[in-house]
Amino acid sequence: MKKRKISKNYFLTIIFVLLCGCLICGCSSKKTKIVWYISEPESYGVEKEEIAAYQEIETECFELFNKRLEELNIPAKVVFKYMPDRYEGKLEDFESGDLFEKEFLFQTKLIENLTEKDADADIVGFSPLEFEEFLELDQYLEEEENKKVFNVIPETVWKANAINQKTYQIPRGNASVSELTYTFYRPFIEKYRINLAEEEIKKMTPEEIIQYFKPYFEKERLLEGKYYLTSAADLQYMGYLQKRYIPVIGKSRDCNLAIDVQEKKIVSLLDTPEMKKMLEINQWIYTEDLDAHMERQYRNGIPVFRMTDIPTIKELTQEKETEWIEIALGNRTVVGSFGNGVLKSSDEKELAVRVLAASMYDEELTNIMIYGVPDKEYQLVDGHAVYQNNQIISSMGSFKSIGNNRIAYPNDLEVKEKAKITKKLLETTPVQSYKNFTPVLDENLFKKISKIVGIYNDMKSKTEYEEIPDFETFIQEQKERLKKEGVTEVILELQNQLDGWKE
C-alpha cells in the first residue's frame, strides 16, 4: 500500500485548527473577576487587624463559594475584599466634639470613598444615603435565571426596600419585622414575685414602668450587687418614638429629622413632646442614679427593664423560655433590610447581578456564606446547623451580610419551617409607613444635616451623663443651636421632596 505524503502546509493547517480549538475552549471556561466588598471579615474568621482596608480576604469559605458558582455555570470568580464602614475617631474629634458629625459624613461617603480607592468594585453592602450610586436592578432581575430570586424573597420585603418604586438592592432574607417590645429580666421578676399583667403593661408608658419598679431600688441602686433598674442605652427610646415619627435619613436614627406620620410633615424631633420626654427620662435616670452609673459597669449589672423594637418573633423560634420576658405592644410592621447591590460604575454589571442573585436563591451558596465549611465550621444535627465555634446565633437567623436566611439551614434557635412561616407572617404584616421615602441630598444639605446630627448626639449625651441644672433653658439652647445650623431650611427642602414623593 502506497503511503500518503503529508505536505508541510497541510500539517501546519492541522496544528492551527487544534490551537484555535484550544483557545476557544479556554475562552469558554474563562472566569471574569467580580469584586465584592464586605465590612465584617471577622464573620468569616479573619480579624480586621490581620488585613488592610480595600485588600483581598482569602478563606476556605470563599473558595467554596467560587466552586459552587462554577457548578452553577456562572463564569465568575468572586474576589472578596474588606471595606471599613465605621469612622475611626481621633483624640481631637472627642476634644472638639466633632465625632458624631464626622461619623455621619463618613457614612454618607462610603461608596464615594470606595470607588476612589478601587475602580474595580462591583458588589457592596447597600448604602441608602447613596442609592444613586447603585444600579437599578429591575430589568436585570427579569432575566430568566435571575428571576429565581423572586421565589425566595416575599413581595412585601421587595416593597419595603424599594426606593422611588425601583430596586437598588437585593434585600437579605431575615424577617425584617419591627415591633416595639418591653422586656423584663425573668430571674428578677420570679425572685421578687412580681405580677406582670400583660394587658396592663401594654398600656403603660416607659416612665410609668420605671416608676412601677422604682420602689425595689429605693435602698440601693445596684440591688444585690447585680440588678439595676434601667439605663438610657437599655431603653432604646428612639424605637418608642417610631410609633409616630419615622427617621427621614435612610435607616439612621442619629439625624432626628423625622416624618410625623399623623401630620405627614417633616419635623425636628426636639420640637415634639415625645422627644422632650425622652430627654427628661434620660436626665431623670442620671440624676436619680437609676442606672447605678459606674457600679453596674464594674459589676456586670443586669437591667430589670429594657425596650427594643427588634423582638423575638415567637412564630419563628423554638426557644421555650429565655432569661427575658417579652411583652410586644402590637404595632408590628415590615421595615427595611440590609442587603447588597451592584455599583453603577461596575464594568461587569450583568454578571455581577447574576452572582448577587445566585447568592440569594441558591441554598448551597447561602449556607456557605452563613455557616461556612461543612463539618469544619458547622455540622448538621437533626436538620439544624450547629456552629463549631462561638458564633452568635439568633431566632431571627444569621446577621451576616451575605446569604438568604429563609432558605438556609435553621440554626439551633430557629424552627425548621421558617420559610413557610415567614412568608405567611409577611403576608399579614404591613410595611412601615413612609419607609420608602429616601431624599436626595446635595453637598450643602449633607453638611447642614451633619451639623444637626452632631448637635442631637451631643444633646442626648449630656442628658445621659451630666446633671443639667435648668432643663428648660438647656432645651431652648439646643433649639437655638439647631436654628443657627440651618435646621429650618433643611426641613423646608425635605418637606418639598416629601410633598412630591409617591409611595
N, C-alpha and C positions, 0 to 999 in steps of 0.2 A: 504494500500500500504506500502510495506516494505521500510523503509528509508535506503539509501545507506550510509555506513560509510566512511568518507574521512580519508584516512591514513595521518599520520604526514608527511611522505616522499612526498606524492602527494601534500599536502598543501605547503610545502617548495619549491617544484618544480615550482608551480604556482607563488609564490612570487618571485622566482629567475627570471622567464621569464618576469614578469612585470617590475622588476627592470632593467633588461637588455634593455627592450624596452624603458624605461625612459632614460637610459643612451645614447642609440642610438639616440633618439630624441634630447636629449640635445646636443650631439656632432654635429648633423646635423645643429643645429641653432647656434653653437658656432662661435663667430666672432674673427678673428685674428687682432691683433693691427698692424696698419700701421702708422708710424711716418712721418709726413710731416712738413718740416721746411719752415717758411716764414720769411721775413725780414721787413715787413711793417704792424705790428699789428694795427697801427692806422687806417689803411684802414678798419678794422673790429671793430672799436670802442674801441680799447684798446691802451692806451698810453704806450710807451716804458718804461717810468718811473714806471709804475704800475707792471711790470713783470721783472723777472730775465732772463738773457740770457740762452738759451737752456732749458727753462722751458715751461710747457704746457700753452696754451692760451685757455680759455673757453669762448664761446659766444653762443647765441641762434642760430646764423647763422651756426656755426659748428655742432650744434645738428641737425639742419635741413639737413645738408649735409649727416650726417650718417644715418638719417632716410630714405633719398632718396636712399642711397646705398642699404639699406635693401629691399626697394621696387624693386630695380633692381636685387635682388638676388645675390648681391656681398657680400660675407661673411667677410666683413672687418669693423673694427671700426677705423676711422682715428683720431689720436691724433695730433693736430696742435701745433707746438712749435715755439718759437722765436729764430732766429739766427741773430746776428749783421752782417751787411755786409759793415760797414764803420769802418775805424781805428779811434779810439778816441785819437787824438793827445794830448800830454802833453806839458807843457810850454817849457821843454828842447828841444823838437822837433822843435819848432819855433825858439828858440835861436840858435840851431846848424844848422838849415837849412835842417834837415833830414826828414821833414814832408812828402814831396812827395815821397821820397824813401821808407819810412816805410809804407805809404798808399799803394803803388804799391805791396810791398812784402806781405802785409796783404791780398790784393785782389788775389794774386796768391796762397794763402794757405787757402782759405775759406773752402774747402771741407776737407782738411787735419785736420784743426782745429776742424771742426765739428765732424768728425769720432773719433777723440781723446777724445772728450767730451761726445759723445753719440754714442756708437756702434750700437744702435738700429735704427738709422736714416735710412729711406727708400727712401723718395722723397724730392727733394730740387730744388731750382731755379738753372738752368743750369749755369755752370761756364766754358766758353770756354777754359780758360787757364789750366783747369784741366780736360779736356774732357776724359782722360784715366781713371779717377776715376768713370766714369758713365758707365752704362750698355748699350751695343749695343742693340737697341730696335727692329731691323728689323724683326728677327724671331718671337718675341713675338707679334708684330703687325699683323702678318699673322694669328693669332688665329681668328676664325670666329667672336666672339663678339668684339674684339678689332679693327677689320677691319673697323668698322663703322667710325672710326676717319678719314679715308681717304676720306670719303664722305663730310666732313665738313671743311677740310683744303686743299686748292688747291695745285696741284702738284708743282707749282712754289715756294711756300713757303717751302715745304719739301726740294726742291733742294737748295734754298738759305741758308738753315740751316744745310745741310749735312756736315760732316767732313770726308774727305777721302772716300767719297761716302757711308758713313754709317750714321745711325740715332742714335743720343745720347740724343735727347730731343724731346718732342712734343711741337713745337713752338706755341706760343699764337696766338690768332685769329685776332689781329689788322692788318689792311692793311699796311704791313711794306714797305711803299714806300717812297723813298727819292728823293727830287728834290730841288736843290739849288734855293732859292727864296729871292728876295728883298722885304722888307715890309716897308711901309710908313704910318706914323700916319695921318689918314684921317682928323681929325679936323684941323690940321696944314695946310695940303695941301689945304683944302677947304677955310680956312680963308685967306690964302695968295694967293689964286687963282693960284696955281702952276700947270702947264700943265705937266702931266706925260705921255709922248708919249711912250706907251708900247714897241714898236719895237726899239725905240732909247735907252730906258732904258736897254733893254736886252743886247745891245752891249757895255754898259759902264762897266768899272771896278769899284770895290768898291771905289777906290781912286777918280775916276772921279765923282762918285755920291756925295762923300763928298765935292769935290770942287764945284759942282753944287749948293749945299745948303749952303756952307760957307758964301756967302755974306749976308745971312739973319741974321747971328750971329756975324757980324763984330763989332757991338756996344756993345753987351752984350752976354755972353756965355750961360746964362740961360734966354732965351727970355721970357718976360712977367712973369718971376718967375716960369715957369713950363716947357718950351721946351728947350732941349739941342740937339745938332746935332746927336751925336752917341758916343759910347764908345767901347773899345776893347771887353768887355763882350757882348755887343749888336751885334757886328759883327759876332761872331762865325766863324771866318775866316777859321778854320780848315775844315769846310764844303765846303768852296770855294776851298781849296786845293784838296779836294777829287774828283774834276773833273779829276784829273790826278794821284793823289797819294793816295793809299789805306792803312790805318793803318794795320800793319802786325801782331800786337799782339791782337788777338781777336777783341772785339768791342772797345778797348781802343784807345783814341786819345791822351793819355798822353805820349806814348813812343816816337813818332816822328821818328820811323823807319818805312818805308813805302815801298810799291811796286810801282814803276814807271810803270804804265800800258802801256805806249808807248814803253819804253825800255825793259820791262819785267825783271827788276832787282831791288834788294833791295837797298835803299838809306837812308842816314841820311838826313832828310829834311833841315837841316841847309846848306847842300851843294846845295840846289836848289834855283833858283832866286825867286820862288813864296814864299817860307818861309821867305827869307830875306825881301821881300816886305811886308809881314805881320808884321814883327817886326818893320820895318820902319814906317808903318802906326800906329802901337801901340805907338811908340815914338812920332810921329807927333801929334797924338791926345793928348798925355800928354803935350808936350811942348807948343802946341798951346791952351791948355785948352779947346779943343772942346767938351769934356765931362762934362764941368762945375765942374769937380772934386767934392769937398766936398759939394758944394751948392746943387747939384741935389739930393744927399743922404738925406739932411735935409729937402728939399722942395718937395720931391716926384716928381722929374723931370721926364719928358717923352721924350724918344728919338724920333727924327723925322725919322731916317733911321736905320733899322736893317737888318740882314741877318739870314736865317735859312735854314736847309736842311730837316726840317720836316714840310712840307707845309700843309695848309688846302686843302684837296682833294675835289675839287668842286663837283665831281660826288657823293660824299658820305655825303654831308652836306645839310641841309635845311635852313641854315642861309642865309638870303638875303643880309645883309650888316653888317659889323663889323667896329670897330674903326680902323682896319688896312687894307690898300690896298696891296694886294699881287700880285707881278709880278714874275711868275715862269720862270726860264731860260731854261726850256725844256730839261733837262738831267735826266728825271725820270727813276729810277731803283728800283728793289726789293732788299732790304737789309736784313740782319739777324734780327731775332726776339728774344725777351726774352721769354723763356719757362721753362719747368720743366723736370727733368729727374729722373731716378731711379738709385740709387747708386749701383755700382758693388758689394759693401760689404753687401748689403741688404740680410737678411735671408729669405725674402718673395718676391723674385723678380717677380714671375708670378702674384701674387695677387696685388703687388704694381703697375705693369703695367696696370692691369685691372682697378684699381682705377683711375690712371692718365688718361688713355684713356677715361674712362666714364666722367671724369670732363670736357672733351673737346667735346664729341659727344652728351651728354645728355643736352637738353635745360634747364631742371629744375635745375640740378646741377650747370650749368653755371650761371643761373640767381640768384641762392642763393649766389654764391661766388662773383658776380659782384654787385648785388643790395641789397642783404641782405634779411631780413624778410619781406614778403609781408604785405602790409597795416600798417606796423610799420616803416620800414626803407625806403620803397618806395611804390608808388601807380601807377597803370596803368591808364593813361589818354589818351584816343583816340589812343590806341595802343603803346604809348610811356611810358617808365618807368621814373617816376619823383621821385628823391630822396626827402626824408622828412628832411634831414639835409643839411649841407653846403658842400656836396661833389663836387669836381671839375669835370666838365664834358667837353668832347671834341667831335668834329665831327669825331675824329679818334676812338671813343669808349672809353672803360674803360682801364686804365693803371694798374689795379690790377693784381697781379701776377698769379691768378688762374681764369680760365674761358675762353670761346671762344667767343670773341666779335661778330663774324659773325653770330652766332646762338642765341645770347642774344637779349632780347628786345631792340629796339632802344631807345636811350636817346633823350632828347629834341632837340639836335642839329643834330641827325642822320636821314637819310632817312629810310623809312620802308623797302625798297627793298635792303638793304645793302648787304645781302649775294649774291644775284644775280649780283648786280653791281660790287662788289668786285671781284667775280670770273671772270667776263668779263674783268675787268680792269687788273687783273694779267695775263690774257692770252696774253695781248699785251704789257706787260712791261718786259724788260729783267732783268735778275739777274745781280747785280753789278759784274763787272769783278774781279776775284781773291778773291771773298768774301769767298769762301770755304777753302782758304788756311789757315791752322792752324798749326804752327810749334810745334815741340816737344822740350821743354826746360828742360835741366838738371839744377842741382843746381847752377853750375858755370855760365850758361847763365842767369838764373834768377837774380843772384847777380849783374852781369855786366849790365843787362838791367835796374835793379832798380837804379843803379848809373846814367845811361843815362837819365832815367825819371826825377830824381832829378835835373840834370843839365838843361834839357829843361824847366822844370817848373820854376826854378829859373831865367833862362834867360828871359822867357816870362813875368814873374812877374816884373823884373827890367825894361823892355821896357814899361810896362804899368804904373808903379808907381814911377819911378825915372828918373831924367834927366841924359842922357848919353852924356858926352861932346864930345867924339870921337867914333862915331858909328862903323866905320870900324875896329878900334882897338878892340872894345868890341866884335864884331862878331868873330874876329880872336882868341881872348882869349877863347871864348866858344868852338871853334873848337879844340883848344889845350886841353881844359878840357875833351872833349869827347874822343879825341885820347888817352889821358892818362888813361881813364877808360875802354879802350878796344873796342871802337866802331868799329874799322876796323875788329877785329877778330869776333865780333858779326855779322856784315854784311856778312862776308865770310861764316860763318856757316849757317845763314839764307838763303843765296843765294844757297848753296849746297842743302838745303832742298827744296827750290822753284824749282830748276832745276829737281829734282826727283819727283816732285808732278804732279799728273794728275787730272784735274778738272772733 
